[in-house]
Amino acid sequence: MTYMPVGEIIKNAGSIAKLAIIAARRAVELNNGANKLIATNTTRFSTIALEEIAAGKVKYKIKEAK
């Protein structure tokens, strides 16, 4: 299992709640065939998503409420 420092990952996401949502959505994208944004040895989509977030490769926008 890969160790990832939670503090570094949260710093790129903003909060633990945002991190959970971003990682889940990215893992779904990877599962649906999206290319990996980093080189990694793992095959688990959730771990790849967290590694990408930690590396600052995943960006997100917050939609304004209507």
SVG drawing of the C-alpha trace seen along z (x, -y; Angstrom):
<svg xmlns="http://www.w3.org/2000/svg" viewBox="-30 -32 36 35">
<polyline fill="none" stroke="black" stroke-width="0.4" points="0.0,0.0 1.3,-3.4 1.8,-6.0 0.6,-9.5 0.9,-12.4 -2.6,-13.6 -1.5,-17.1 0.0,-17.5 -3.0,-16.1 -5.5,-18.3 -3.4,-21.4 -4.0,-20.8 -7.7,-20.1 -8.7,-22.7 -10.5,-20.4 -11.1,-16.7 -14.6,-16.9 -13.4,-18.4 -10.6,-15.9 -13.1,-13.0 -15.3,-14.4 -12.4,-15.2 -10.7,-11.8 -13.9,-9.9 -14.7,-11.8 -11.2,-11.4 -11.2,-7.6 -14.4,-7.3 -12.8,-9.1 -9.8,-6.7 -12.2,-3.7 -13.9,-5.0 -10.6,-5.1 -9.0,-8.5 -5.2,-8.6 -3.1,-8.7 -1.6,-12.1 1.4,-10.7 3.7,-7.7 2.8,-5.2 3.1,-1.5 -0.3,-1.1 -3.4,0.1 -6.0,-1.0 -7.9,-4.0 -8.5,-5.5 -4.8,-5.5 -3.9,-6.9 -6.4,-9.7 -4.9,-10.6 -1.4,-10.5 -2.5,-12.8 -4.1,-15.3 -1.0,-15.2 1.2,-16.0 -1.0,-19.0 -2.1,-17.5 -5.9,-17.5 -7.6,-20.9 -11.2,-21.6 -13.7,-24.5 -16.5,-25.2 -19.8,-26.0 -21.7,-29.0 -25.2,-28.3 -28.0,-29.6"/>
</svg>
